[in-house]
């Protein structure tokens, strides 16, 4: 008789225990889910190889778009950069628009989006970037450290009456070493058109891991000209590019040995 009276109570206790166990298991699963690291969903995630002496990354800053005379858009963006010290950034600017851009400019902003004073920009002097083309640049500035650099890139549309874009080909390029041990680059540039042109060669240097370690277009020719390479129709001339002269005691601006490079030749034909 007592057993029959206890059965409902025992059944209730068993049911309550199972319910509590199920609730506790669900809570543990939720906690485990919250501990999983979030996967990057933005294109701002860095794709550059890690350099122990520099912070590499990709700029996510939106860049201004200017209408051009031929109905296209000037759209320039910094696709890669590296801070080699507290006031010196190297990067690559690319034309992602659908028309040629001339006189490109890259301005650096701090973490608050404010333009920095005293910027010294090199590597884009008189540059002409056709759609899909890119060139290296260097920005030196003064001030506090910047944790998350932002860039403001702009350029002008090529006027309809502007000289033709030069048709240039680079060949025979190679690293050379001076008597003092400084690294430099030599090669040949050819004018493939029927017109005389003035061109320049932009060089971006990398280490073994593919990190940017220097940018320069301080080119000179076998006639000593440093304001551009004057080329007669279908002629060829040697060029010479020094790695950053300020850091001549090492092989690159970052102090890391440069082992690879990209070259970009541009100019106008007359």
Buried (B, 14 or more C-beta within 10 A) or exposed (E): EEEEEEEEEEEEEEEEEEEEEEEEEEEEEEEEEEEEEEEEEEEEEEEBEEBEEBBBBBBBBEBEEBEBEEEBBBBBBBBBBBBBEEBBBBBBBBBBBBBBBBBBBBBBBBEEEEEBEEBEBBBBBBBBBEBEBBBBBBBBBEEEEBEBBBBBBBBBBBEEEEBEBBBBEBEEBEBEEEEEEBBBBBBBBBBBBEBBBBBBBBBBBBBEBEBBBBBBBBBBBEEEBEEBBBBEEEEBBBBBBBBBEEBBEBBBBBBBEBBBBBBBBBBBBE
